Amino acid sequence: MPFCGKKGGVWGDAERGWSKGSLGAIGCIVKILAAVDVAKGVVVRGIAGHRETYAPLVSQLVAGSGPNDIAQALAEQLDIRDLYLADLDAIAGDEPDWSLYERLLAGGARLSIDAGIGDAVRAQELRDFAARFDGVDAVIVGLESIANPEQLRQVAAIVPPQQLVFSLDLKDGRPFGATDAWHDADPVTIASEVVELGIRRLIVLDLAAVGVDGGCPTLPLCRDLRSRFPEIEITTGGGLRDKADLRGLADAGCNAALIASSLHDGRLSREELASFAS
């Protein structure tokens, strides 16, 4: 059974609105997602968002850093099949690695794909790809990649609402991306605008915390967003170290945890993860 903090309603998709459904009780982590950052065809270890320094991942789970080998090891050793796939080359402006996505899906992975959606064209490409495969759980549009609220509105009209996830990208607590187009808004204001567009799935991620094992700094913000928007799904991560940190996410009302380093360093066991994920 998942660890539950405070009790609350559960929600699911109904047209563009959301009504009581199947996301899981507020205050319960119902999903563990393994973050898989891929650049130049290999999985890399993210550290504090400094992508120019990312090196091939070294994992206790498997030798090598091939994406399919990593995905297979996560599934077999930790029973994790839900992957947050960050295609760093696509985020930097290259063509998405469609063949990689297909190989991972063929291997049984369930993907939440961040391929740098910045406009309606890329959004339609990802929507059409996702329509071909049952294993695509989410298409992610990040604050880092989207230029302005109007483009996000266009994306929200293209990608089905149950599949669209907005990543509230932060760095040291501040919005990260073309924030001048959002009038240098604070994270809560940006999240409010996103929710007003009908988007009900959010990732809250501070890139400065990724891979540095300092705990998850986004919990106060997640707690605030949960209070303001009880109907949304919230995923967060960055710096998660152990079971106590997972409990903190549950207490903050997060629905899902995004984890990488602690999985590959052996600091979270299969049994500990299972106690939090339904």
Order of alpha helices (4+ residues) and beta strands (2+ residues): beta-beta-beta-beta-beta-alpha-beta-alpha-alpha-beta-alpha-beta-alpha-beta-beta-alpha-beta-alpha-beta-alpha-beta-alpha-alpha
